[in-house]
Amino acid sequence: MPLLTCSDLKIGYGSRVIADRISFTLEQGDYLCIVGENGCGKSTLLRTIAHLQPALGGSMSMNKETDGQVGYLSQQQTGRNHFPATCREIVLSGFLNKRGWLPFYTKSQKKEALRNMEKLDALPLSKKSFSRLSGGQQQRVLLARALCASGKMLLLDEPVTGLDAGTTAEMYRLIDKLNKEEKLTILMVSHDMKAALSAATHVL
Amino acid sequence: MQSLDMLSLYLTFPFVQYALLTGVVIALASSLLGVTLVTRRMSFISDSLSHMAFLSATVAGVLKLAGASMLLTLPVTAICTLLMLHSDRRNGHSDARLAMISVSSLAIGYLVINLFSGSGNVAGDVCTTLFGSTSILTLKSQDVTLCCVLSAIVVLFFILCENHIFAMTFDETFCRATGVKAGLYNVLLAVVIATMISLSMELVGALLTSALIIFPALTAMRVFRSFRGVIICSVICSVLCAVLGILISILASTPVGSTIVAAQVTGYLLFSLIGRLRR
């Protein structure tokens, strides 16, 4: 049973269609890489899948179990430089979608947050202030948060933009590890053909 | 010793007790709101909103809704808050727009008061609305009860929704992508903010309202690095400054609002120093 099916999907903003006739299916454990030039609608597709904007036509259906079990990591953002938060608080906030309107987090969720940070070699950062980390460290923490939010699928929107070569390789290694060891379905947008082809099972 | 005696004498008067209680309760609730507004980079919203509330309060005054002016002020402020929370996300001009709203509502409010006001003391009315110069000392017991109840609701909302507030403030896009009901939450937050602002507008004046919201959060952010730390510290700071300000203003017979703000400025400078030394 596919996790995600898109058939004849049409995406864009308002009345402006950026791309249409997009059809693909994703199975559990797939690693789909979407590559293409700037402005061809890669990120828009991802945002549509993440329900951040409505699809303009066609259909997109998600497995019932997967819906609400999706983690999202966007391009590196600036402007959070003065936000007071420790990394642990940020990673924990990934569980919010599983709590609904219930207050507080459970003990097992707190443990799982630390486990997720360990998987990404981010455990030593847990008590540090997010705004004082380097770009690569910040992306790792945000990936850990996405991991908390998802059990099944990760949507990654150019996660390595702005990182240097070494950190980029490290990031790809971690994502690859998650895909292989945790059987997580990965849907990544990238304009880096080489890296995409080396790891992904499918390329769009 | 003499001033202590004077203080204990004053503290036996009910109006002083009311002022203290109200001040503490409002300081507590608005410092909580301040943390999310400041970290969302929307500090200026509280200022614009209190001016907006000033406008609707004057309109209510003209329409002879005396005593029921909250009925008009509250919904108007709530709608404005919602609009501002939205426009902030959509485009980059929100800074200029807020300044525009702030100035124009202040001007129109003053115009309305001037054109239609029945009482002769226009300057006095405006001064009271802006600075709450004496109103915190002339509270009635029902004001105090209302204020306590509403503040309790705000505090409860914060304790129960702390995680939502944190996550939404830090990264709203992520919340939406992972299926959190962001729209509903924004409406709720807008209503709470509007309630708090129009309430404290009535009681302590527009100037003090913005100060009570902005200062504690900024002060706490100088020293603390975790979200929870900032929340707890800003609540303590805010309450402490409010109590100190009210007591000093009684002893030295200075205006209450300005004294509280002065206490907060002192606190901010102190914490900046501590933050710099610890670095």
Interface residues (C-beta under 8 A of the other chain):
Chain A: A50 H51 L52 D67 G68 V70 G71 Y72 S74 R80 H82 F83 P84 A85 T86 E89 I90 L92 S93 G94 L96 N97 R99 P103 F104 Y105 S129 L142 R145 A146 A149 S150 L155
Chain B: T39 I159 L160 C161 E162 N163 H164 F166 A167 T169 F170 D171 T173 F174 C175 R176 A177 T178 G179 V180 A220 M221 F224 R225 S226 F227 R228 G229 V230
